[in-house]
């Protein structure tokens, strides 16, 4: 497999925590709501892919401020652009997330410039079903009809996936910046602010492959185990040499089985990330 045609697919399982909206989305009344989705006959909470991308943007902006086009000012809660013409050769975020600038030229013809983002992110889904827990709160200051409110809260773990094709980056080494961001996500927000919740991996599954089909999305079951990954390896749908496991899942019975089949099993998340970097850029 050539480096250009290598895909990197990652599925992340977070540590447990209490997810909630501090402000933003509501039910039209006095309840700050969590987004929900029905899986089978159970209701789960979900976090948008845009919220996760926001956290990656924040990481890139904080660590590499000279390499990004969009600058976020947390004091005024606003973004600004260094270059409104965009430049994926110069700016990491224009390359990684893409852009679209809809405009007309002097002849009123379509002069839109756009680039599709390289990095794909799916929605985070709660590992366990949501039972409708709420906290009662009171706002400080003037008391009115909005002073008393409820906050929907869910004690759970989330799983979500990130993926990209190495050859789609204008500068290939930017793949390493995305892999570095995954253990360092701080705020998963966007059009609303959530309570403090750790979206860095407690467990991670990585697949380095020339296949455009991940086959590892939402692989963790309600107990945080990965029986489907074992099955896919055993039936030959995923070659074991394409997989890397890291973090808490390395202590599981499934990891023992996969280790015997030559899947790379790493005790730590950073070890798994660094192993993925090597596999992604290795000539093979």
N, C-alpha and C positions, 0 to 999 in steps of 0.2 A: 504494500500500500504506500503510495506517495504521500508526502506530508500535506500537499495541497488538498488531497481528497480525504484527509482524516477528519472524522467527526469526534467531538467530545461531548458526551451526554452525562449529566450528573443528576442524581436524585438525592435530596437532602431531607433528613429528619431532624427536627429541632429538639432541644430539651423541652421538658414540660414547663408551662407557665400559664398565667392568667391573661387571656386576650380580651381587650375591651376597647371601645371608642371613648376617648376623652372628650371629643367634640366632633361636630361635622354631621354625619348622616343621622337622621332621626326617623321616627315613624309618623311624623306630622303632629305629634304631641310632645310629651316630656320624657321620651325614652330614646337614649342613644343606642342605636342598633348595630348588631354585627351582620354582615352579609351572610346569607345561608344558601345551602344547596341540598337537595334531597338525593340521597344515594340509597337505592333500594327502598326500604320503608323507613329509613332513618334520616333525620335532619342533621347536617354537619355545618360548621361554620367555614367560611372561605375568605381568603385574602387575594386581592387582585394581583395579576402579574405586573401591572403598572406600578403598584406600591413597592414591589421587590426591586424593579428596575430603578425606582427613585432612590432606594438605599444604595444601590451600586453606583449611581451617579454621585451621590453624596460622598461615598468612599473615594472615588476617582478625583472629585473636586478638592477634597481635603488633603489627599496624599500627593496628588500631581496637579496642583493648581495651574501650572504653566502649560499643561498638556491638554486642558479642556477648553471648550468654547463657551459652554454655559456655566456661569458663575452664580451660585446661590448665596444670597445674603439672609441669614437666619434672623437678623434683627428686624428687617422690614418684610421678611417672608416673600421675597421676590427673586426671580431669575433675571439675568441680563446676558446678552451675547457679546462676545469680543468681536466676532465677525459675522455680520448678518448675511453674508454670502455663503457661509459654511465652507469647510475645507476638510474632507476626510483624510487627506494626506498629512495635514498638520495637527488636527485635533483628535484625540482618542474618542471622545464621546460622539463626534460626528461620524466616525467610523463604526463604533460599536453599536450605537442606538439608531443611527440614521437620522433623517430629517425630511421635512417637506416645507418648501416655501412657495405657497400659491400666489401667483402674481400675473399681471398682464403686461405686455410690452407697449411701446408707444403706438403700435397699430392695433391695440386691443386684442392681440393674439395671446394664446396661452404661453406663458414663459415660466411655468412651474419648474422648479428644480427640486429633485428628491433623491433620496438614497434609502433603500430598505436596510433596517438594522440587521447586524450580523447575529447578535445574541438573542436567542429565543428563551422566553420564560413562561411557564404555565402557572395557573392559579395554585396557591397553597390551599390544601384541604385538611381539615382537622382529622386527626387519627381516630378520635372518639366522637360519638354522637353528642349533639347539643341538647341539654335538658331544660333550657329556658331560664338559667340562673340570672338574677339581676341584683344590683346593688342600689340602695336608696341613697341619694345625695342631695345636698343643699348648696346652692351658690351663695358666695359671700356678697355683701353689699346690700343694695336695695332689694327688698322682698316684693316680688310680684308673682304673676301667674306662672312665670318660667323659673322661679327660684328653686322649686322642688323638682327633681327629675330622677329617672332611673337609668342605670347603665347596664346593658346586657354584657355578661361576662362568661367566659368559657375557659375552664382549666383543661388544657389539652396540649398535644404536640401537633405540629403541622408538618406535612411533607409537600415538597414542591420540586420542580426540575428546571434545569438550565442547560442549554445546549448551543453548539455552534459548529460550523465547518471552518477548519483552519484556513483554507484557501480563500475564504470570503473576506478576510481582513485585508485592508490595504497594507498594513504593517503587521506581519504575522506575530511578532513578539507581543502584540497587545493581548493575545490570548492569555499570556501569563498574568497580565494585570487583572483580567476577569477571574482567573483562578485564585489569585491573591485576595480578591474582594470577598469571595464566598465565606471564608471564616471570619470576616471582619465587618459584617453588616451591622449597623447600629440602629438607625431609624427606618422602619418599614412604614412609610406614610404615603403622602401624595396629596390628594384633595381632602384628606382628613388626617388627624393625628391619633395614633393608637397609644395605648398604655405601653410602658416599657416591657418589651418582650424580646427574647433572644432568638433571632432567626439564623444565627450561625449553626453549623451542623453539630449534632450529638453523634449522628451516624451518617455515613455517606456511601453511595454506590456510584462508581465512575465507570463508564465504558468508553474506551478509545477504539474506534472502528472505522471501516470505510463504508459502513451501512448508514443510509440516511434515516433508517427507522430505529428509534432508541431502544424499544422493547423493555425499558427499565422504569417507565413512568409510573408513579404511584405504586411502587413495589412493596411498600411496608403495609402489613396488615394491622389490625387494631391492637395487637400485642407488640407491635414494633418488630416483627419477624419478617423474613423474606422467603417463604416457601416457594413462591413463583419463580424467583431467581434460580433457586436450586433446580427446579423442574426444567427451566429453559436451558440450563447448562447440561443437564442429564440427557435431554432429548436432542442436543446438538444445535439448537436454535441460536445460542450465544456461545461462541468459542471461549473457553475459560481464560485464555491468555489475553482477552480483551477487557477483562473485568478487574477492578480494584475496589476493595472494601476497606473502610476506615472508621475508627471511633468505636462506640459502644457495641455496634453490631459485630465487631471482631471477636467478641467474647461469646457469641451465640453458637448453638449447635449447627445452624446452617453454615456459619463461617468455617467450622471445622470440616464439614463435608466438602465445601467449596475449596478449601485449602488443599485437601487431598487430591482435588482435580486440577490443581495448578493455578487456581485463581489467586491473585496477589491479595493478601490479607494484612492490613496495617493496623497497629494498635492505636495510632493517633490520627487525627484529621490532617495535620500538617504533613505527616509522612505520606498520607494518601495523596494529597494535593501535589507534593513534590514528585511523587512517583508518576502521577498523571502528566506533569510537565515533561518529564523525561520521555515518557512513552509517546507523547504528542509530537515531539520534535525529533525523536530518534529516526534515523534513516532506515526504512524497512519496506 
